[in-house]
């Protein structure tokens, strides 16, 4: 494993990419309503990123066809935008990356379409809380798995399950760098966290079992049992002291 530590100047550039991602997601949030298609959201995302001088990070990455990953209901991650129209009561995960001056930012949110079932709302709340619990552990001197353990503990305490097939990751000049950041595991394992580490932490939490399968498009991951799934992600930088800096927070 080769973890590339970022300089303060590099982190400032990454903050620009991360801010652009956050602003794009903020713009998309305002468009979420019954009737809009995931394809329309994808076009809005690409136009927004390019209009501000950024490059969509996902488009063409390992041949992925779009700017946005739009994952509805039982879709866990990597849902390909299409003519599918959102419906009242759906939940939609929006995962997005952008490149600015050669560096990447990456973030995800899961949003309600209109009024959703109270249990679905709880899933969204707990998954975002789990992300924040993980970020709280992202301090100098802790171990990488302290993040993972905090996420798993919070999600499972609420009766949900964490997806184990996909993980968070280091990020920088590449979208995916070392180290991998699982959303499960025992505390006190893995490399020590140090200044200059920049991580994309991204819990995916299912209402039912943790199992997933990939659809025939070879991208879209869905829950094996058809239960709802939520996904939240921030790009964060480990600071010399105190809490991590959340680069993708407006």
MARKE-186835 format. One record per residue: chain; residue in one letter; x, y, z of N, C-alpha, C in turn. Coordinates in steps of 0.05 Angstrom, whole numbers, plus 5000, padded with zeros to 4 digits. Each point is the difference from the previous one (the first is absolute). Layout:
BEGIN
('A','a',(X,Y,Z),(X,Y,Z),(X,Y,Z)) ...
% end
This chain:
BEGIN
('A','x',(5017,4976,5000),(4983,5024,5000),(5018,5025,5000)) ('A','x',(4993,5018,4982),(5016,5025,4998),(4982,5024,5003)) ('A','x',(4999,5011,5024),(4982,5022,5006),(5015,5026,4994)) ('A','x',(4989,5016,4982),(5012,5025,4992),(4990,5023,5017)) ('A','x',(5017,5011,5016),(4993,5023,5017),(5000,5025,4983)) ('A','x',(4980,5017,5004),(4997,5025,4985),(5012,5023,5015)) ('A','x',(5012,5019,4985),(5010,5025,5012),(4977,5018,5006)) ('A','x',(5004,5020,5017),(4979,5020,5005),(4990,5013,4974)) ('A','x',(5019,5006,4981),(4992,5013,4975),(4982,4981,4983)) ('A','x',(5007,4974,5000),(4985,4981,4985),(4972,4997,5012)) ('A','x',(4998,5001,5027),(4974,4998,5013),(4983,5024,4993)) ('A','x',(5012,5023,4996),(4984,5024,4993),(4989,4996,4972)) ('A','x',(5015,4988,4981),(4989,4995,4974),(4978,4979,5001)) ('A','x',(5004,4979,5016),(4979,4980,5004),(4975,5012,5012)) ('A','x',(5004,5020,5017),(4976,5014,5011),(4984,5014,4979)) ('A','x',(5013,5009,4979),(4985,5012,4977),(4983,4979,4986)) ('A','x',(5013,4977,4994),(4985,4979,4987),(4977,4990,5017)) ('A','x',(5005,4998,5026),(4980,4990,5019),(4977,5020,5002)) ('A','x',(5006,5026,5000),(4980,5021,5002),(4982,4999,4975)) ('A','x',(5012,4995,4977),(4984,4999,4975),(4981,4976,5001)) ('A','x',(5009,4977,5011),(4983,4977,5003),(4977,5007,5019)) ('A','x',(5006,5013,5022),(4979,5007,5020),(4980,5019,4988)) ('A','x',(5010,5020,4985),(4981,5019,4987),(4983,4987,4979)) ('A','x',(5011,4980,4986),(4984,4986,4980),(4978,4984,5013)) ('A','x',(5007,4986,5021),(4980,4984,5015),(4978,5019,5012)) ('A','x',(5009,5023,5009),(4980,5019,5011),(4981,5009,4978)) ('A','x',(5010,5004,4975),(4983,5008,4978),(4981,4977,4992)) ('A','x',(5010,4976,5001),(4983,4977,4993),(4978,4995,5021)) ('A','x',(5006,5005,5025),(4980,4997,5022),(4975,5016,4993)) ('A','x',(5004,5024,4989),(4977,5017,4995),(4982,4990,4977)) ('A','x',(5011,4981,4984),(4986,4989,4977),(4985,4973,5006)) ('A','x',(5005,4990,5024),(4989,4973,5006),(4970,5003,5005)) ('A','x',(4984,4987,4983),(4971,5001,5002),(4989,4977,4984)) ('A','x',(4975,4992,5005),(4988,4979,4983),(4999,5010,4971)) ('A','x',(5007,4982,4982),(4998,5006,4972),(5026,5006,4986)) ('A','x',(5020,5010,5015),(5026,5005,4987),(5014,4974,4996)) ('A','x',(5015,4997,4978),(5014,4975,4994),(5029,5001,5011)) ('A','x',(5011,4977,5004),(5028,4999,5009),(5018,5010,4978)) ('A','x',(4992,4996,4975),(5015,5011,4977),(5001,5030,5000)) ('A','x',(4978,5013,5007),(4999,5029,5001),(5019,5010,5023)) ('A','x',(5000,4986,5022),(5017,5008,5022),(5030,4997,4992)) ('A','x',(5006,4980,4984),(5027,4995,4990),(5009,5024,4983)) ('A','x',(4982,5008,4982),(5007,5022,4982),(5004,5026,5015)) ('A','x',(4983,5005,5020),(5004,5024,5017),(5027,4999,5015)) ('A','x',(5007,4977,5010),(5025,4997,5014),(5024,5006,4982)) ('A','x',(5000,4988,4976),(5022,5004,4982),(5002,5030,4992)) ('A','x',(4977,5012,4993),(5001,5028,4992),(5010,5018,5022)) ('A','x',(4992,4994,5025),(5008,5016,5023),(5030,4998,5004)) ('A','x',(5011,4976,5000),(5029,4996,5004),(5016,5014,4978)) ('A','x',(4992,4995,4975),(5016,5012,4978),(4998,5030,4999)) ('A','x',(4977,5011,5007),(4996,5029,4999),(5018,5014,5021)) ('A','x',(5009,4986,5019),(5018,5011,5021),(5029,4991,4997)) ('A','x',(5006,4990,4976),(5028,4994,4994),(5009,4973,5010)) ('A','x',(4982,4984,5010),(5008,4973,5010),(4996,4979,4978)) ('A','x',(5009,4976,5006),(4997,4977,4982),(4985,4979,5016)) ('A','x',(4978,4988,4989),(4987,4978,5014),(5020,4977,5004)) ('A','x',(5002,4991,5025),(5020,4980,5007),(4992,4972,4991)) ('A','x',(4974,4994,5000),(4991,4973,4995),(4997,4993,4971)) ('A','x',(4995,5021,4983),(4993,4995,4972),(5025,4989,4986)) ('A','x',(4998,4975,4990),(5022,4987,4987),(5018,4985,5019)) ('A','x',(4996,5003,5026),(5017,4985,5019),(4993,4970,4999)) ('A','x',(5019,4984,4993),(4995,4971,4996),(4976,4996,4981)) ('A','x',(4997,5018,4981),(4979,4999,4980),(4972,5007,5011)) ('A','x',(4998,5012,5024),(4974,5008,5010),(4989,5022,4981)) ('A','x',(4974,4998,4992),(4990,5017,4979),(4991,5028,5008)) ('A','x',(4998,5006,5026),(4986,5024,5008),(5016,5016,5021)) ('A','x',(4990,5024,5006),(5012,5018,5020),(4992,4992,5028)) ('A','x',(4974,4992,5002),(4987,4995,5026),(4995,4970,5003)) ('A','x',(5003,4990,5025),(4988,4974,5007),(4974,5006,5015)) ('A','x',(4978,4990,4989),(4974,5005,5011),(4986,4974,5007)) ('A','x',(4999,4994,5026),(4992,4974,5010),(4973,5002,5015)) ('A','x',(4979,4988,4989),(4973,5004,5011),(4992,4975,5017)) ('A','x',(4989,5006,5023),(4988,4979,5018),(5019,4978,5007)) ('A','x',(4996,4976,4988),(5016,4976,5006),(5028,5001,4986)) ('A','x',(5004,5020,4983),(5026,5003,4987),(5020,5011,5021)) ('A','x',(5022,4987,5004),(5019,5007,5021),(5019,5022,4990)) ('A','x',(5013,4995,4978),(5019,5019,4988),(5002,4995,4970)) ('A','x',(5011,5020,4986),(5008,4997,4972),(4976,4997,4981)) ('A','x',(4976,5010,5009),(4977,5000,4982),(5005,5019,4976)) ('A','x',(4996,4989,4976),(5005,5016,4975),(4975,5017,4994)) ('A','x',(5004,5026,4997),(4977,5018,4993),(4987,4990,4974)) ('A','x',(4973,5005,5000),(4984,4989,4978),(4974,5017,4997)) ('A','x',(4981,4989,4986),(4974,5014,4997),(4981,4994,5023)) ('A','x',(5011,4986,5020),(4983,4994,5024),(4992,5025,5014)) ('A','x',(4974,5004,5004),(4990,5023,5014),(4997,4994,5030)) ('A','x',(5007,5019,5016),(4997,4996,5029),(4970,5001,5008)) ('A','x',(4993,4985,5020),(4973,5000,5010),(4998,5008,5029)) ('A','x',(4977,5010,5007),(4994,5007,5028),(5007,4976,5017)) ('A','x',(5016,5005,5022),(5006,4979,5018),(5026,4985,4995)) ('A','x',(5013,5006,4976),(5026,4988,4994),(5022,5013,5018)) ('A','x',(5022,4986,5002),(5025,5013,5009),(5020,4997,4978)) ('A','x',(5018,5020,4997),(5020,4999,4979),(5027,5008,5011)) ('A','x',(5020,4983,4995),(5027,5005,5007),(5014,5014,4976)) ('A','x',(5012,5023,5005),(5015,5015,4980),(5029,4999,5008)) ('A','x',(5017,4988,4983),(5029,4998,5005),(5014,5014,4977)) ('A','x',(5019,5017,5007),(5011,5019,4980),(5029,5006,5006)) ('A','x',(5016,5003,4979),(5028,5008,5003),(5007,5021,4980)) ('A','x',(5019,5017,5006),(5010,5021,4982),(5030,5002,5002)) ('A','x',(5012,5008,4977),(5029,5005,5000),(5005,5030,4995)) ('A','x',(5016,5012,5017),(5009,5028,4997),(5030,5001,5003)) ('A','x',(5013,5011,4980),(5030,5003,5001),(5013,4973,5006)) ('A','x',(4989,4978,4989),(5013,4974,5003),(4994,4985,5025)) ('A','x',(4984,5011,5018),(4993,4986,5024),(4970,4995,5002)) ('A','x',(4993,4978,5014),(4973,4990,5002),(4986,5008,5025)) ('A','x',(4973,5004,4998),(4982,5001,5023),(4978,4980,4995)) ('A','x',(4988,4990,5022),(4980,4978,4997),(4981,5002,5024)) ('A','x',(4974,4999,4994),(4980,5001,5021),(4974,4987,4992)) ('A','x',(4984,4992,5019),(4974,4988,4994),(4980,5007,5021)) ('A','x',(4975,5002,4992),(4977,5004,5018),(4977,4982,4991)) ('A','x',(4983,4994,5018),(4975,4986,4993),(4977,5018,5009)) ('A','x',(4981,5004,4981),(4979,5020,5004),(4973,4987,4997)) ('A','x',(4980,5012,5014),(4972,4991,4998),(4987,5014,4976)) ('A','x',(4983,4985,4986),(4984,5011,4979),(4972,5004,5011)) ('A','x',(4994,5025,5007),(4974,5006,5013),(5000,4988,5028)) ('A','x',(4977,4991,5009),(4998,4988,5027),(5006,4970,4998)) ('A','x',(5018,4991,5018),(5008,4972,4999),(4991,4986,5026)) ('A','x',(5000,4973,4999),(4992,4984,5023),(5019,5007,5024)) ('A','x',(4989,5001,5024),(5016,5007,5024),(5025,4982,5003)) ('A','x',(4997,4974,4993),(5023,4982,5003),(5022,5007,4979)) ('A','x',(4991,5009,4976),(5020,5009,4980),(5014,5025,5010)) ('A','x',(4984,5018,5012),(5012,5025,5011),(5020,4994,5021)) ('A','x',(4994,4979,5017),(5019,4992,5021),(5026,4989,4987)) ('A','x',(4997,4984,4979),(5023,4989,4986),(5019,5023,4991)) ('A','x',(4988,5021,4988),(5016,5022,4990),(5014,5014,5024)) ('A','x',(4985,5005,5021),(5011,5014,5023),(5023,4984,5012)) ('A','x',(4996,4974,5004),(5020,4983,5014),(5025,4998,4982)) ('A','x',(4997,4997,4974),(5023,4998,4982),(5017,5025,5001)) ('A','x',(4987,5023,4999),(5015,5025,5002),(5013,5003,5027)) ('A','x',(4986,4992,5021),(5013,5000,5027),(5024,4982,5001)) ('A','x',(4998,4976,4987),(5022,4981,5000),(5024,5012,4986)) ('A','x',(4995,5015,4978),(5022,5014,4987),(5013,5020,5019)) ('A','x',(4984,5015,5015),(5011,5019,5018),(5015,4987,5023)) ('A','x',(4990,4977,5009),(5014,4985,5021),(5027,4991,4991)) ('A','x',(5001,4991,4974),(5026,4992,4989),(5019,5023,4998)) ('A','x',(4990,5023,4991),(5017,5024,4997),(5011,5009,5027)) ('A','x',(4984,4997,5021),(5010,5007,5027),(5025,4984,5008)) ('A','x',(5003,4977,4989),(5023,4983,5007),(5025,5006,4982)) ('A','x',(4996,5018,4980),(5021,5006,4981),(5019,5021,5011)) ('A','x',(5014,4993,5021),(5019,5018,5013),(5028,4988,5002)) ('A','x',(5020,5017,5001),(5028,4990,5001),(5003,4981,5024)) ('A','x',(5013,4977,4994),(5006,4981,5021),(4981,4977,5001)) ('A','x',(4975,5004,4991),(4981,4978,4998),(5008,4981,4978)) ('A','x',(4988,4976,5000),(5005,4981,4979),(4977,5002,4980)) ('A','x',(5007,4991,4975),(4980,5002,4979),(4974,4986,5007)) ('A','x',(5002,4976,5013),(4976,4985,5005),(4983,5012,5023)) ('A','x',(5010,5020,5013),(4984,5014,5020),(4977,5014,4986)) ('A','x',(5005,5010,4976),(4979,5012,4983),(4980,4979,4992)) ('A','x',(5010,4977,4990),(4983,4978,4991),(4982,4990,5022)) ('A','x',(5011,4996,5023),(4986,4989,5023),(4977,5018,5009)) ('A','x',(5006,5026,5001),(4980,5020,5009),(4976,5000,4981)) ('A','x',(5005,4997,4974),(4978,4999,4980),(4983,4975,5005)) ('A','x',(5013,4977,5001),(4985,4975,5003),(4984,5000,5026)) ('A','x',(5012,5008,5021),(4987,4999,5027),(4974,5017,4999)) ('A','x',(5002,5024,4988),(4977,5018,5001),(4977,4989,4982)) ('A','x',(5007,4990,4976),(4980,4989,4982),(4986,4976,5012)) ('A','x',(5016,4982,5011),(4989,4975,5010),(4984,5004,5026)) ('A','x',(5008,5020,5016),(4985,5006,5024),(4971,5009,4994)) ('A','x',(4996,5011,4976),(4974,5009,4991),(4984,4977,4986)) ('A','x',(5013,4977,4997),(4986,4977,4988),(5005,4998,4970)) ('A','x',(5018,5015,4990),(5007,4999,4971),(5026,4985,4996)) ('A','x',(5007,4995,4974),(5025,4986,4995),(5017,5016,4980)) ('A','x',(5027,4998,5004),(5018,5014,4982),(5008,4982,4977)) ('A','x',(5003,5012,4977),(5009,4986,4976),(5030,4995,5003)) ('A','x',(5009,4976,4995),(5028,4992,5003),(5014,4997,4973)) ('A','x',(4985,5001,4978),(5012,4995,4974),(5013,5026,4989)) ('A','x',(4993,5023,5011),(5011,5025,4990),(5012,5015,5024)) ('A','x',(5021,5016,4994),(5014,5013,5022),(5006,5029,4992)) ('A','x',(5007,5016,5020),(5011,5027,4995),(5029,4997,4991)) ('A','x',(5013,5023,4997),(5027,4999,4987),(5015,5026,5005)) ('A','x',(5027,4998,4997),(5015,5024,4997),(4994,5014,4974)) ('A','x',(5006,5025,4999),(4994,5016,4976),(5021,5022,4997)) ('A','x',(5005,5008,4975),(5020,5021,4995),(5002,5006,4970)) ('A','x',(5023,4994,4989),(5003,5002,4971),(4985,4977,4985)) ('A','x',(4993,4980,5015),(4984,4978,4990),(4974,4999,5016)) ('A','x',(4979,4990,4987),(4974,4998,5013),(5002,4980,5023)) ('A','x',(5013,4977,4995),(5003,4979,5020),(5029,4996,5006)) ('A','x',(5009,5006,5024),(5027,4996,5009),(4999,4983,5025)) ('A','x',(5024,4990,5009),(5002,4987,5026),(4996,5022,5021)) ('A','x',(4990,4993,5023),(4991,4973,5008),(4970,4996,4994)) ('A','x',(4991,4975,4999),(4972,4994,5000),(4988,5006,5028)) ('A','x',(4976,5009,5000),(4987,5007,5026),(4974,4984,5002)) ('A','x',(5001,4976,5012),(4975,4984,5003),(4981,5014,5019)) ('A','x',(4975,4992,4999),(4979,5010,5018),(4994,4980,5022)) ('A','x',(5019,4983,5005),(4996,4979,5021),(5027,4991,5010)) ('A','x',(5000,4988,5023),(5025,4988,5010),(5005,5007,5030)) ('A','x',(5020,4987,5011),(5008,5005,5027),(5017,5025,5002)) ('A','x',(4998,5015,5022),(5016,5024,5003),(5030,4993,5004)) ('A','x',(5017,5020,4998),(5029,4996,5006),(5016,4985,4979)) ('A','x',(4989,4998,4975),(5015,4986,4979),(5008,5019,4978)) ('A','x',(5019,4991,4984),(5007,5016,4976),(5020,5022,5006)) ('A','x',(5006,5016,4979),(5020,5021,5004),(4991,5022,5019)) ('A','x',(5019,5013,5013),(4993,5023,5017),(4993,5024,4982)) ('A','x',(4981,5015,5008),(4992,5024,4985),(5020,5022,5005)) ('A','x',(5008,5014,4979),(5019,5021,5003),(4993,5024,4982)) ('A','x',(5012,5022,5007),(4995,5025,4985),(5007,4996,4971)) ('A','x',(4983,5011,4983),(5004,4997,4971),(4985,4977,4987)) ('A','x',(4988,4983,5016),(4983,4979,4989),(4973,5013,4993)) ('A','x',(4991,4994,4975),(4974,5009,4991),(4984,4976,4992)) ('A','x',(4976,4997,5012),(4984,4976,4998),(4972,5007,4990)) ('A','x',(4988,4982,4984),(4972,5001,4993),(4987,4978,5017)) ('A','x',(4985,5009,5020),(4986,4981,5018),(4971,4998,4991)) ('A','x',(4990,4975,4996),(4974,4998,4987),(4984,4975,5009)) ('A','x',(4987,5002,5023),(4983,4978,5008),(4976,4995,4981)) ('A','x',(4996,4975,4993),(4976,4991,4986),(4985,4981,5019)) ('A','x',(4975,5007,5006),(4986,4986,5022),(4973,4990,4989)) ('A','x',(4994,4974,5005),(4976,4988,4990),(4979,4997,5022)) ('A','x',(4975,5002,4992),(4978,4996,5020),(4998,4970,5007)) ('A','x',(5007,4982,4981),(4999,4972,5005),(5028,4988,5004)) ('A','x',(5005,4978,4986),(5027,4987,5002),(5021,5016,4985)) ('A','x',(5025,4993,5005),(5023,5015,4989),(5007,4991,4972)) ('A','x',(4988,4978,4990),(5008,4989,4974),(4991,5017,4977)) ('A','x',(5018,5001,4979),(4993,5015,4976),(5007,4983,4975)) ('A','x',(4988,5008,4978),(5007,4987,4974),(5002,5021,4979)) ('A','x',(5014,4994,4978),(5004,5019,4978),(4981,4993,4978)) ('A','x',(4986,5020,4989),(4982,4995,4977),(5015,4995,4974)) ('A','x',(4985,4994,4979),(5012,4993,4975),(5015,5023,4987)) ('A','x',(4994,5025,5008),(5015,5022,4989),(5029,5001,5010)) ('A','x',(5006,4982,5019),(5027,4997,5012),(5009,5023,5017)) ('A','x',(4981,5018,5006),(5006,5022,5018),(4982,5001,5024)) ('A','x',(4973,5000,4995),(4981,5005,5021),(5000,4977,5021)) ('A','x',(5006,5008,5025),(4998,4981,5022),(4974,5003,5014)) ('A','x',(4986,4978,5005),(4974,5000,5015),(5002,4982,5024)) ('A','x',(4982,5005,5019),(4999,4982,5023),(4989,4973,4991)) ('A','x',(5011,4979,5011),(4991,4973,4993),(4971,4995,5007)) ('A','x',(4992,5012,5023),(4973,4994,5010),(4979,5021,4991)) ('A','x',(5009,5019,4983),(4982,5021,4990),(4994,5022,5020)) ('A','x',(5014,5000,5023),(4995,5021,5020),(5013,5026,4991)) ('A','x',(4991,5022,5013),(5011,5026,4993),(5029,5003,5009)) ('A','x',(5015,5017,4987),(5028,5005,5007),(5005,5030,4998)) ('A','x',(5017,5010,5019),(5008,5028,5000),(5030,5002,4999)) ('A','x',(5010,5023,4990),(5028,5004,4996),(5007,5030,5005)) ('A','x',(5019,5005,5017),(5009,5027,5005),(5031,5000,4999)) ('A','x',(5012,5021,4991),(5029,5001,4996),(5011,5028,5003)) ('A','x',(5022,5003,5013),(5015,5025,5001),(5029,4995,4994)) ('A','x',(5014,5019,4988),(5029,5000,4997),(5011,5016,5023)) ('A','x',(5018,4988,5016),(5010,5014,5024),(5031,4999,5000)) ('A','x',(5011,5020,5014),(5029,5002,5003),(5007,4999,5030)) ('A','x',(5019,4983,5007),(5009,4997,5028),(5016,5026,5007)) ('A','x',(4993,5012,5022),(5012,5025,5009),(5022,4994,5021)) ('A','x',(5019,5020,5004),(5021,4996,5020),(4989,4996,5028)) ('A','x',(4977,5013,5006),(4987,4997,5026),(4970,5004,4996)) ('A','x',(4985,4989,5018),(4971,5004,4998),(4987,4983,4979)) ('A','x',(4974,5006,4994),(4985,4983,4981),(5010,5003,4971)) ('A','x',(4993,4981,4984),(5007,5000,4972),(4986,5024,4986)) ('A','x',(5012,5010,4979),(4987,5020,4983),(4983,4987,4979)) ('A','x',(4974,5006,5000),(4982,4988,4981),(5000,5018,4975)) ('A','x',(5014,4990,4979),(5004,5017,4976),(4975,5003,4984)) ('A','x',(4982,4980,5001),(4976,5000,4984),(4976,5011,5015)) ('A','x',(5004,5016,5021),(4978,5012,5015),(5000,5030,4992)) ('A','x',(4976,5009,4993),(4998,5029,4992),(5001,5017,5025)) 
% end
